């Protein structure tokens, strides 16, 4: 099992490019189930989750060819409409094939999803939305079975709000299903995330009729069929945020290129509150280093508010702030898995009732820590780069789900980070760390 060995305290310099959005690519790849024509998807990151999604599509009769950052697809047969547990259990986004399968084939059987262990994440909103379109839903043996009525799915007015607000994947699934339904569908309390807009724009390029994406009300006029997709996904705003925070915590004037700052306004505002200036251009961000920064308060909420996926990384920055910061988690109240490991590095963090209180310290110290999920992994990496001494992070397979060759890219801007297979981490650091 791989680990990261990090020698902290290094200043970074230069620029680092942002990859395509994982959370955009996964549902967009699934639309290849909705057309019989060859599709081409660009700016696709090379990640474990993308590899898993490709395998899921293969089992559903979609032939794929991956060349560089481009994935070409063609649906060869419709014999199998079951997305199996052994694949879907690896990531929550595996459920995003449910809507496209149901719309295109009239039925779908998809395993209940897996992914990071960050608290309860039910799919009740997905099922509620599809049922409103007329689908018959049953749950048996860990699988969701969805079947369209004889006359096909029909448009409806659907409220998709849940106890934690809107749901990106539920909005994606219902939007895809409605794109091929008869009549008009209105989704109220739709997710407003840029990844939803990207999916809607992709579907519209294929002939769908979707308006309002990016707002709480999306309207879909169903069409009979969709043509081929030729689409490049948007940059990954969470990866960009992680790199911005890496520059801030290491007091380094790095530039993050190929991003969309307009997708990151809430996070940039939090940095402003902390006294960290970030120079913004159309597609890049440059950190202006500060020796110390102020504590602040953060509340995670659906877009355009502060994203839960940047919460753990921000906690790392707060651990070195002057004063006491708070993070209130309104999306996944149990998502503070990184806190216990950061405390091993000297951070002062207490967690209770969906809130973390972070008392800033002068320094962090390298330690052996363990990654528990994707974003906690990223938080430990940037904390390790700022810490004094060496940090050894185990179970880094989590980070490979969402960050493409992160250690190689960070090394290019001056980080001393090495991926180590089980063996002798000390020798690895001496050789190339």
C-alpha positions as CSV (number, residue, x, y, z in Angstrom):
1,X,0.0,0.0,0.0
2,X,1.5,3.4,-1.1
3,X,2.3,6.2,1.3
4,X,3.6,9.8,0.9
5,X,6.7,10.9,2.6
6,X,6.9,14.7,2.9
7,X,9.8,16.8,4.1
8,X,8.1,20.0,5.3
9,X,9.1,23.6,5.4
10,X,9.9,24.0,1.7
11,X,8.9,27.2,-0.1
12,X,7.2,26.5,-3.5
13,X,7.7,28.5,-6.7
14,X,6.4,28.5,-10.2
15,X,3.1,27.5,-11.6
16,X,0.9,24.4,-11.4
17,X,-1.9,23.6,-13.9
18,X,-5.4,22.5,-12.9
19,X,-6.8,19.3,-14.3
20,X,-10.3,18.7,-15.7
21,X,-13.1,18.4,-13.1
22,X,-13.6,14.9,-11.8
23,X,-17.1,15.8,-10.5
24,X,-18.0,17.1,-13.9
25,X,-16.4,14.3,-16.0
26,X,-18.1,11.4,-14.2
27,X,-21.8,12.3,-15.0
28,X,-20.8,13.7,-18.4
29,X,-19.2,10.4,-19.4
30,X,-22.5,8.7,-18.4
31,X,-24.4,10.6,-21.1
32,X,-22.7,8.3,-23.7
33,X,-25.5,5.8,-22.6
34,X,-28.1,8.2,-24.0
35,X,-27.0,8.2,-27.7
36,X,-26.2,5.6,-30.3
37,X,-23.6,7.9,-31.8
38,X,-19.9,8.1,-31.1
39,X,-18.9,10.7,-28.4
40,X,-15.7,12.5,-27.6
41,X,-15.0,13.9,-24.2
42,X,-12.0,16.1,-23.6
43,X,-10.0,17.5,-20.6
44,X,-10.6,14.2,-18.7
45,X,-8.3,13.7,-15.7
46,X,-6.5,10.4,-15.3
47,X,-7.9,9.3,-12.0
48,X,-9.0,6.1,-10.2
49,X,-12.6,7.3,-10.2
50,X,-12.6,8.0,-13.9
51,X,-11.1,4.5,-14.5
52,X,-13.9,3.0,-12.4
53,X,-16.5,5.0,-14.4
54,X,-15.1,3.7,-17.7
55,X,-15.3,0.1,-16.3
56,X,-18.9,0.7,-15.4
57,X,-19.7,2.0,-18.9
58,X,-17.9,-1.0,-20.4
59,X,-20.2,-3.4,-18.4
60,X,-23.2,-1.5,-19.8
61,X,-22.2,-2.0,-23.4
62,X,-20.2,1.2,-24.0
63,X,-17.0,0.8,-25.9
64,X,-14.3,3.3,-24.8
65,X,-11.0,4.5,-26.0
66,X,-8.8,6.6,-23.8
67,X,-6.1,8.7,-25.4
68,X,-4.3,11.3,-23.3
69,X,-7.0,13.4,-21.8
70,X,-9.6,12.4,-24.4
71,X,-12.1,9.5,-23.9
72,X,-14.1,8.4,-27.0
73,X,-17.2,6.3,-26.5
74,X,-19.7,4.3,-28.6
75,X,-22.6,2.3,-27.3
76,X,-22.2,-1.2,-28.9
77,X,-25.1,-3.0,-27.2
78,X,-27.8,-2.7,-24.6
79,X,-27.9,-6.2,-23.4
80,X,-26.9,-5.4,-19.8
81,X,-28.5,-2.6,-17.8
82,X,-27.0,-3.5,-14.4
83,X,-24.1,-1.5,-12.8
84,X,-22.5,-4.0,-10.4
85,X,-21.7,-3.6,-6.8
86,X,-18.0,-4.4,-7.2
87,X,-17.6,-1.2,-9.3
88,X,-20.2,1.2,-7.9
89,X,-19.0,0.5,-4.3
90,X,-15.7,2.2,-5.1
91,X,-17.2,5.6,-5.5
92,X,-20.5,7.4,-4.8
93,X,-20.6,9.0,-8.3
94,X,-21.2,5.5,-9.8
95,X,-24.9,6.1,-9.2
96,X,-24.9,8.8,-11.9
97,X,-25.5,6.2,-14.5
98,X,-29.0,5.6,-13.1
99,X,-30.8,8.5,-14.8
100,X,-29.1,8.0,-18.2
101,X,-29.8,4.3,-18.2
102,X,-33.4,4.7,-17.2
103,X,-33.9,7.4,-19.9
104,X,-32.3,5.5,-22.7
105,X,-33.3,1.9,-22.0
106,X,-36.4,2.2,-19.9
107,X,-34.9,0.3,-17.0
108,X,-31.8,0.4,-14.8
109,X,-30.4,-1.7,-12.0
110,X,-27.6,0.1,-10.1
111,X,-25.9,-0.9,-6.9
112,X,-26.2,1.4,-3.9
113,X,-23.1,3.6,-4.1
114,X,-19.9,3.6,-2.0
115,X,-17.1,6.2,-1.9
116,X,-15.5,8.0,1.0
117,X,-16.6,7.4,4.6
118,X,-17.6,10.9,5.5
119,X,-21.1,10.3,6.9
120,X,-24.5,9.3,5.7
121,X,-25.2,10.2,2.1
122,X,-28.5,8.6,1.0
123,X,-29.8,8.7,-2.5
124,X,-33.5,9.3,-1.6
125,X,-33.6,12.5,-3.6
126,X,-32.5,10.6,-6.7
127,X,-35.3,8.1,-6.3
128,X,-37.9,10.8,-5.4
129,X,-37.1,12.6,-8.6
130,X,-37.2,9.6,-10.9
131,X,-40.4,8.4,-9.3
132,X,-42.0,11.8,-10.0
133,X,-41.1,11.1,-13.7
134,X,-43.2,7.9,-13.5
135,X,-40.5,5.4,-12.8
136,X,-41.2,2.4,-10.6
137,X,-38.5,2.0,-8.0
138,X,-37.7,-1.0,-5.9
139,X,-34.7,-1.7,-3.5
140,X,-33.6,-5.3,-3.3
141,X,-30.4,-7.0,-2.2
142,X,-28.4,-3.7,-2.2
143,X,-29.5,-2.6,-5.7
144,X,-31.9,0.1,-7.0
145,X,-34.2,-1.3,-9.7
146,X,-35.8,1.5,-11.8
147,X,-38.3,0.9,-14.5
148,X,-40.1,3.3,-16.8
149,X,-43.9,2.9,-17.4
150,X,-45.1,1.5,-20.7
151,X,-45.6,5.0,-22.2
152,X,-42.2,6.1,-21.1
153,X,-41.1,8.7,-18.6
154,X,-43.2,11.9,-18.4
155,X,-42.3,15.4,-17.4
156,X,-43.3,16.6,-13.9
157,X,-42.7,19.4,-11.4
158,X,-40.2,18.1,-8.9
159,X,-38.9,19.5,-5.6
160,X,-35.4,18.1,-5.0
161,X,-34.6,19.8,-1.6
162,X,-33.4,17.6,1.2
163,X,-32.5,18.2,4.8
164,X,-29.0,19.3,3.8
165,X,-30.1,21.3,0.8
166,X,-29.8,20.4,-2.9
167,X,-28.0,17.4,-4.3
168,X,-25.7,17.6,-7.2
169,X,-25.9,14.0,-8.3
170,X,-29.6,13.8,-7.8
171,X,-30.0,16.9,-10.0
172,X,-27.7,15.3,-12.6
173,X,-29.7,12.0,-12.6
174,X,-33.1,13.7,-12.8
175,X,-32.0,16.1,-15.5
176,X,-30.6,13.3,-17.6
177,X,-33.8,11.3,-17.2
178,X,-36.0,14.3,-18.0
179,X,-34.0,15.1,-21.1
180,X,-35.6,12.1,-22.9
181,X,-39.0,12.2,-21.1
182,X,-42.2,13.3,-22.7
183,X,-43.2,16.8,-21.9
184,X,-41.7,19.4,-19.6
185,X,-39.9,18.9,-16.3
186,X,-39.2,21.6,-13.7
187,X,-36.7,20.9,-11.0
188,X,-37.1,23.2,-8.0
189,X,-34.3,23.4,-5.4
190,X,-31.9,22.1,-8.1
191,X,-28.2,22.1,-7.3
192,X,-26.4,25.2,-8.7
193,X,-22.9,23.9,-8.9
194,X,-20.8,24.6,-12.0
195,X,-20.6,20.9,-12.6
196,X,-24.4,20.8,-13.0
197,X,-24.1,23.6,-15.5
198,X,-21.4,21.8,-17.4
199,X,-23.6,18.7,-17.7
200,X,-26.6,20.7,-18.9
201,X,-24.4,22.5,-21.5
202,X,-23.1,19.1,-22.7
203,X,-26.6,17.7,-23.0
204,X,-27.8,20.8,-24.8
205,X,-24.9,20.4,-27.3
206,X,-26.4,17.0,-28.0
207,X,-29.8,18.4,-28.7
208,X,-31.4,18.5,-25.2
209,X,-33.5,21.5,-24.3
210,X,-32.5,22.6,-20.8
211,X,-32.7,26.1,-19.3
212,X,-31.9,27.5,-15.9
213,X,-28.9,25.4,-15.0
214,X,-26.9,27.2,-12.4
215,X,-30.1,28.5,-10.7
216,X,-32.4,26.7,-8.2
217,X,-35.0,26.2,-11.0
218,X,-34.1,24.1,-14.0
219,X,-36.6,23.5,-16.9
220,X,-36.2,20.5,-19.3
221,X,-38.2,20.1,-22.4
222,X,-38.0,16.4,-23.3
223,X,-36.7,15.4,-26.8
224,X,-37.0,12.1,-28.6
225,X,-33.3,11.5,-29.0
226,X,-29.8,12.9,-28.5
227,X,-27.0,13.2,-31.0
228,X,-23.2,12.7,-30.4
229,X,-21.4,14.6,-27.7
230,X,-18.1,16.5,-28.4
231,X,-17.4,18.1,-25.1
232,X,-14.5,19.3,-22.9
233,X,-15.2,19.4,-19.2
234,X,-14.5,22.4,-17.0
235,X,-11.4,22.8,-14.8
236,X,-11.6,21.2,-11.3
237,X,-12.4,24.0,-8.9
238,X,-11.6,21.8,-5.8
239,X,-8.2,20.9,-7.1
240,X,-7.6,24.6,-7.8
241,X,-8.7,25.5,-4.3
242,X,-6.3,22.8,-2.9
243,X,-3.4,24.3,-4.7
244,X,-4.3,27.8,-3.7
245,X,-4.3,26.7,0.0
246,X,-1.0,24.8,-0.5
247,X,0.6,28.1,-1.7
248,X,-1.0,30.0,1.2
249,X,0.0,27.6,4.0
250,X,3.6,27.3,2.7
251,X,3.9,31.1,2.2
252,X,4.7,30.6,-1.5
253,X,4.0,32.9,-4.5
254,X,2.8,30.1,-6.8
255,X,0.4,30.6,-9.7
256,X,-2.5,28.2,-10.4
257,X,-3.2,28.1,-14.1
258,X,-6.1,26.8,-16.2
259,X,-8.7,27.4,-13.5
260,X,-11.9,29.4,-13.4
261,X,-11.7,31.9,-10.5
262,X,-15.4,32.7,-11.0
263,X,-16.2,29.2,-9.7
264,X,-14.2,29.9,-6.4
265,X,-15.6,33.2,-5.1
266,X,-16.6,31.9,-1.7
267,X,-13.2,30.3,-1.0
268,X,-11.4,33.4,-2.2
269,X,-13.5,35.5,0.1
270,X,-12.5,33.4,3.1
271,X,-8.9,33.9,2.2
272,X,-9.5,37.7,2.0
273,X,-11.0,37.5,5.5
274,X,-7.9,35.8,6.7
275,X,-5.7,38.5,5.3
276,X,-4.3,36.4,2.4
277,X,-4.3,38.2,-0.9
278,X,-4.8,36.3,-4.2
279,X,-4.2,38.0,-7.5
280,X,-6.9,37.0,-9.9
281,X,-6.9,36.8,-13.7
282,X,-9.3,35.3,-16.1
283,X,-7.9,31.8,-15.9
284,X,-5.2,31.9,-13.1
285,X,-4.7,32.8,-9.5
286,X,-1.4,33.9,-7.8
287,X,-0.9,33.8,-4.1
288,X,0.8,36.8,-2.4
289,X,2.6,35.2,0.6
290,X,1.8,36.2,4.1
291,X,3.8,35.2,7.1
292,X,0.8,35.0,9.4
293,X,-3.0,35.1,8.8
294,X,-6.1,35.7,10.8
295,X,-8.7,33.3,12.1
296,X,-12.1,33.3,10.6
297,X,-15.4,31.5,10.4
298,X,-16.6,29.2,7.6
299,X,-20.0,27.5,7.0
300,X,-20.2,24.9,4.2
301,X,-23.3,25.1,2.1
302,X,-24.3,24.3,-1.5
303,X,-22.9,26.4,-4.2
304,X,-22.3,29.4,-4.5
305,X,-21.4,29.2,-0.8
306,X,-18.3,27.6,0.6
307,X,-17.8,24.1,-0.7
308,X,-17.6,21.1,1.6
309,X,-15.0,19.6,-0.6
310,X,-12.5,22.4,0.4
311,X,-13.3,22.2,4.1
312,X,-10.6,19.9,5.3
313,X,-7.9,21.7,3.3
314,X,-9.0,25.0,4.8
315,X,-8.9,23.5,8.3
316,X,-5.2,22.9,7.7
317,X,-4.6,26.6,6.9
318,X,-6.7,27.6,9.9
319,X,-4.5,25.5,12.2
320,X,-1.7,28.0,11.7
321,X,-3.9,31.1,11.9
322,X,-3.7,33.8,14.6
323,X,-6.7,33.2,16.8
324,X,-9.5,30.7,16.9
325,X,-11.4,29.7,13.7
326,X,-14.6,27.7,13.3
327,X,-16.0,25.5,10.6
328,X,-19.6,24.6,10.6
329,X,-20.3,21.7,8.3
330,X,-23.9,21.9,6.9
331,X,-23.5,19.4,4.1
332,X,-21.9,16.4,5.8
333,X,-21.9,17.1,9.6
334,X,-19.6,14.1,10.3
335,X,-17.0,15.2,7.7
336,X,-14.1,16.0,10.1
337,X,-12.1,12.9,9.6
338,X,-8.9,14.9,9.0
339,X,-9.1,16.6,12.4
340,X,-7.8,13.7,14.5
341,X,-4.8,13.2,12.2
342,X,-3.9,16.9,12.1
343,X,-3.9,16.9,15.9
344,X,-1.1,14.3,15.7
345,X,0.8,17.0,13.9
346,X,0.2,19.5,16.7
347,X,-3.0,21.2,15.5
348,X,-5.5,22.2,18.2
349,X,-8.9,21.1,16.9
350,X,-12.0,20.1,18.7
351,X,-15.1,18.7,16.9
352,X,-18.6,18.4,18.2
353,X,-22.1,18.6,16.7
354,X,-21.1,19.3,13.2
355,X,-18.6,22.0,14.1
356,X,-14.8,22.2,14.3
357,X,-13.1,24.8,16.5
358,X,-9.5,25.4,15.5
359,X,-7.1,27.2,17.8
360,X,-4.2,28.4,15.7
361,X,-0.7,27.3,16.7
362,X,2.8,28.6,15.8
363,X,3.9,25.5,14.0
364,X,2.9,22.0,12.9
365,X,5.3,19.0,13.3
366,X,5.7,16.2,11.0
367,X,4.2,12.9,12.1
368,X,2.9,9.5,10.9
369,X,-0.8,10.0,9.8
370,X,-3.4,8.1,8.0
371,X,-5.7,9.4,5.2
372,X,-9.4,8.5,5.7
373,X,-11.0,10.0,2.6
374,X,-10.2,12.0,-0.6
375,X,-10.2,15.5,0.8
376,X,-8.7,14.6,4.1
377,X,-5.8,13.2,2.1
378,X,-5.3,16.5,0.4
379,X,-5.5,18.3,3.7
380,X,-2.8,16.1,5.2
381,X,-0.6,16.7,2.2
382,X,-0.7,20.5,2.5
383,X,-0.3,20.3,6.3
384,X,2.7,18.1,5.8
385,X,4.3,20.6,3.4
386,X,4.0,23.3,6.0
387,X,5.1,21.2,9.0
388,X,8.5,21.0,10.5
389,X,10.2,17.7,9.8
390,X,8.9,14.7,8.0
391,X,5.3,13.5,7.6
392,X,4.4,10.0,6.5
393,X,0.8,9.7,5.1
394,X,-0.5,6.2,4.7
395,X,-3.5,5.0,2.6
396,X,-2.9,7.6,-0.1
397,X,-5.0,5.6,-2.6
398,X,-7.8,7.9,-1.5
399,X,-6.1,10.9,-3.0
400,X,-5.6,9.1,-6.4
401,X,-9.4,9.2,-6.7
402,X,-9.4,12.9,-7.1
403,X,-5.9,14.3,-7.8
404,X,-3.9,13.4,-10.8
405,X,-0.3,12.5,-10.0
406,X,-0.3,15.1,-7.3
407,X,3.1,14.3,-5.9
408,X,4.8,14.7,-9.3
409,X,3.1,18.0,-9.9
410,X,3.9,19.4,-6.4
411,X,7.6,18.3,-6.8
412,X,7.8,20.4,-9.9
413,X,7.1,23.5,-7.9
414,X,9.5,22.7,-5.1
415,X,7.7,20.3,-2.7
416,X,9.7,17.5,-1.2
417,X,7.2,14.7,-1.5
418,X,7.7,11.1,-2.5
419,X,5.4,8.2,-3.2
420,X,6.6,5.2,-1.4
421,X,5.5,1.6,-1.9
422,X,5.6,-0.6,1.3
423,X,9.3,-0.8,2.2
424,X,11.8,1.7,3.4
425,X,10.5,5.3,3.3
426,X,13.8,6.7,4.7
427,X,15.7,5.3,1.7
428,X,13.1,6.7,-0.7
429,X,13.5,10.2,0.7
430,X,17.3,10.0,0.5
431,X,17.1,8.9,-3.1
432,X,14.7,11.4,-4.5
433,X,12.6,13.2,-1.9
